[in-house]
Amino acid sequence: MKRDIISVLDMKNDFGEFIDDGIKLKRNFKQGRKDSSMDRKTLGMIFEKASTRTRVSFETAMTQLGGHAIYLSPRDMQMGRGETVADTARVLSGMVDAILYRAFEHKNVVELAENSSIPVINGLDDLEHPTQIVADFMTIKERKGHFSGLKIAYVGDGNNTANSLMLGAGLVGADFWIATPEGYEPSERFIRDSKSLARKHKSEMEVTNDYREAVRNADVVYTDVWVSMGEEKEKEKKEKAFKSYQINEKMVSLAKKDYIFMHCLPAHRGLEVTNRVADSKNSVIFEEAENRLHAEKIILKKVIR
């Protein structure tokens, strides 16, 4: 039976294994141990949105594991000229071993998976960013050594990354606080699912409009861009609404002294975060970015057989 990774919840039964095995893969790679588990395997990568980390990490991961990746943009595919998502899924199922899909709409990722006989990996859509979250929790585990009792504070837009991050926190049993301006909270479905997971693991999940509540005594402070791809028309409105939610030295002074600052990147420096925080000794944003490579490796090994 094929395995798709469309949501963080598709890893709910073994999320801890993804994290620990991803760290082991990274360690083995640094020690020069060869892994050819993707020998003769091919990953088809459909990108409707621009990408640096997702594209480079998956393409490099396939290469380092002995496989091959093909980059596909809509302008290079018949899907961009009217071929249906379902037909694209059926065609690619006969040619490659898995599909990575970075899409504007979640429903298209679901449709691709439903019509594909091979694994489909969500490389980001308008609801979730599950591959990023594996790298995020690898980074937290490497830096903090554990999850129980940790307080993760997310300050910013209740977007796809926030949705996936709160689910991930629920799965590992970390306390999670999200602070957004009024009207920009995550959807009720993600709040409900995350609170359910938190209760199961005896951790907290709180939504607030007061960033001080969220950041106070936090072990991790996380943010993302205020204006996601496809929201450019809302740029002026959102920047005005989020102005006081900028991660700066005054805000992070509320966190624990040994807090770590995280951002899935790209960062709009001077907007959601200042240079002083992004480049501080507490910042792990580039370790987090590097971990995307090793997170993608474990995801590929888990879904491609």
N, C-alpha and C positions, 0 to 999 in steps of 0.2 A: 504494500500500500504506500502510495507516494505521500510525502510530507511537505506541506506548504508552510511558509512563514509569512503570513499576511499581517498578523497582530502579535504583540508581545504575549498575548494569551495563548498563542500557538506553542509557546515554550513553557507553559505554566507547570508542567509536570517535571521538567528537567532544566529549568532556568539556571539553577545553581551549577549544573554540569557545564552549561554553555560558558559560564563565567570562569569556573576553575580550569576547564579544559582549554579555554582560550588563553589563559595565563600560562598554562603548561606549554602550549604550542609556541607562544612567544619566547619562553625560556629556551625551548629546544632550538628554535631558529637562531637565537643569539649565541647558542653554543655550537652552531654549525651543523646540527643534525639535519639530514636530508629527509624530506617527506614527499613521496611521489604518489600520494593517494588519489590524485586527480589525473593520473596518467591516461591519455586518450579520451579524457572527458572535455566537453565543450560547454561553456556558459554563454547563452545569448543574453545581451544586456540592452533592454529597451529604455531609452531616456527621453522623456517628454520635457523634462526640466534640466537646466544646466547643473553640472556637478563637478566638483573637484575631488573631495574625499571619497564619495561613494564609488565613482567610476574608477579612480586610481587604485583604491584599496581592493576592490573586487578583481580588477584586471591583474594587478600584481599578485594577489592571493592565488588566483588560478595558475599564473606562471610559476610561482614558487612551489606550488603543489604538483607541478608537472603537467598541468592542463592548459587549456586555451580559452580565451574570452573574445567574443565578437561584439563590438559596439554598434548599436542600431539606433539611429535617430528617426523620428517620424518622416523627416524630409527624404530619408534614404530608403524608406519602407513603403510598401503599398498601403499599410495601415494609415499613413499620412495622406493617402489619396482615395480613401473611402473603403478599403477592406475592413471588415469587421474585426473586433477584438477576438471574437470566438474563432473566426477562420484563421487569424494569425496564430492563435494558440494551437490549433490543430496542425498547422503547417510546421511550426517550430518544434512541436512534440516529436515529429519524425526526423528531426535533423540535429537537435542539440540535447544535452542531458539535463539542463535546468534553465530557467528564465529568471533574470533579475529585471524588475519593472519599476522604474521611477515615474510616477504618474501624477497628473493633476487631480484626478478623481479616484477615490477609493473604490467606487463601484466598478471601475474598469479593471482594477487589480483583481477584484473578486471574480469578475467575469472571465478574465484570463485564466485564473486558477481553476475555475469550474469547467472550463473547456480544454484544459491541458492534461495530458496523461503523464507529464513530467513535473517535478517540483517547481513552484513559483515562489520567489522571494520578493517581498515588498521593500524596494529601495527608497521609499518615502512616498507618501501621498498626502492628501489634504486632511487625513485623520490620524495617521500614525507614522512613526519612524523607528520600527523595531530593531533594525540592524545597528543603529546608533546607540541604542540603549544597552546592548550587550557590551559594547566598548566602554560605555559610561560606567557600568557597574564593575567591569574589569579594573578600571582606573581607581574607583573607590576602594575596591578590595585590596589592590596593590598598595595604596597609600594608607588605608586605615586598618586593614587586616581582618575586618569583620563588618557586619551590617547591623546587628542587633543593638539597639540603643542609639544609633546614629540619627541625627536630625539633618535631613536634606531640605534646603530652602530653595524653591524655584521662584524667581521674581521676574515677571514679564507677561507675555501674551499666553493665554491658555490655548496654545496651538498644537500641532501634531506631535512635536517633540515633548511638550508638557504632558499630553495624553499618555504617550508611551512611557515616559519617565515615572509618572505616578503609578502606572500598572506595575512597572518593574520594582518600585519601592515596596509596593504591596506584596509582591512575590518573595522578596528577600527579607521582609520584616523590618525595614527601616522606617522611621518616622518621616513623614513627608508633609511639608507645608508649601502651599502655592499662594503667592500674593499677586493679584492682578488689579488693574483699575476696574471699577464697576462696569459690568457689561462685557468684559473680556475674559470671564471665567471659562474653564473647560466645560464641555457639554455634560449634562446631567448623567448620561450613560457612563462616561468615564469616571465621574465622581462616584457614582453608585458602585461600579465594579471595583474601583480602588478601595473604597471604604470597606467593602465586603472582604477583600483580601487582607486589609489591615486588621480587621477584627479577627480573622482566622489566625493571623500571626502575632496577635496581641501588640500591634503597633498603632500609631496615630496617623490619620490622614485628614488634614485641615485645609479649608479654602478660606482665604481672607482678602480683604482689600487693603489691609494694613501691612506694609512690607516690614515694619518694625517687629511685629509679632512673628512673622515668618523667619526673619534673619537672626533674631535674638538667640544667642547660644547655639547657632547652627554649626554643624561639622562640615557641611558642604553648602556652598552658595552657587547656584546655577542660573544662567540666563540664556536667552536666545534672541534672535533679531526680533524687532517689533513688527516689521512688515515682511511677511513671508512672500515667496514667489507667487505671482498671480494676484497679489493685493496692492499693486503699485498705485491704483487709483485712490486708495485709502491712506497713502503715505502721510500727508499733511495732518489729517485727522488723528491718526494713531500716534504720531510723534508728539502731538500736543497732549493727548490723553496719557501717554506713558512718561512724560518728561520727568516727573518726580520719582519714577521707578528705576532710574539709572543706577547701575552698580558702581558706586564710587567709594572712596576711602571712608567717608563718613558713614555710609551704610554698612560696610563690612566690619567697621569697628564694633558693631553690635554682635558679630559672630564670635565664636571661640578663637583664641589667638592662633591655633593651629588649623584653622579652617582651610579647605581647599576651594579654589574658584574654578568652575567649569563652564564651558561654552561649547556647543557642538560645532560652531564656526560655519560660515564665515562671520566674523565679528564686524559690526559697524562701529568702530572706535569713535568715541565722542558722543555716541547715542546711547545704546543700551549698556555700555561699559566704558570706563575711562582707561587710558593707557596705563595709569599708575596701578590699577587693579589687574588688568590683563597681563602686564609684564612683571607683576610682583612675585616674590618668593613663594606666595601661596597659590599662584596660578599653575594649573596642570593642563592647560588647554592644548598644548602641543603633545604631551604624553597621551592625552585623550584622543587626539587626532591619529597618532601613531597606532594606538590600540585598535582603530578601525580595521587596519590590515589584518591583525590577528583574530579579531572578532569575525571578520568575513571568512577566514579560514575555517574556524570551527563551525560556522553556519553551513558552509559548503560541505564539510565532512559529515555533518549531521543529516543533510537532506539528499545528497547525491550518493547513491549506492552503486 
